[in-house]
């Protein structure tokens, strides 16, 4: 394996890691927003 191939492999590995991180962060944000929205809707009628 040449240095160029190793560099390309490292770059693709990093891209996969970043993509996974972005997906996880996206789900976390959606989850937090969903919970906050649920709480807000549940508490509004009580007021």
N, C-alpha and C positions, 0 to 999 in steps of 0.2 A: 504493500500500500504506500503510495507516494505521499509526500507532505501535503500536497494540494487535496488529495482524497481525504486525508485525515482532517484537514481544516474544514472541508465540506461536510464531513460526518459530524464534526463538533458543532458547526453552524446549524445543521438540521436538528441535532439533539437539543440545542438551545432553543430553537424555534418551537419544537414540540413541548419543551418544558414551559416556555412562555405562554403557548396556546392553552396548555392544561391549566396553568395558573390563572389565565384570563377567564376561562370557563368557570373555574371554582369561584373566583371573585364575583363573577357575574351571578352565579347561583346564590352566593352569600348575600349580595346586594338585593336581589329579587326576594329572597327569603325575609330579610330584615324589613324591606318596604312592605311586603305582604303582611307581616306580623303587626307592624305599626298601623297599617291601614285597617286590619282586622280589629285591633284594640280601639282605634278611633271610632269605627262604625259601631262597635259594641258599646262604647261609653257614651256616644252622642245621645241615644234615646234616653239614657238614664238621667241626663241633666234636665 
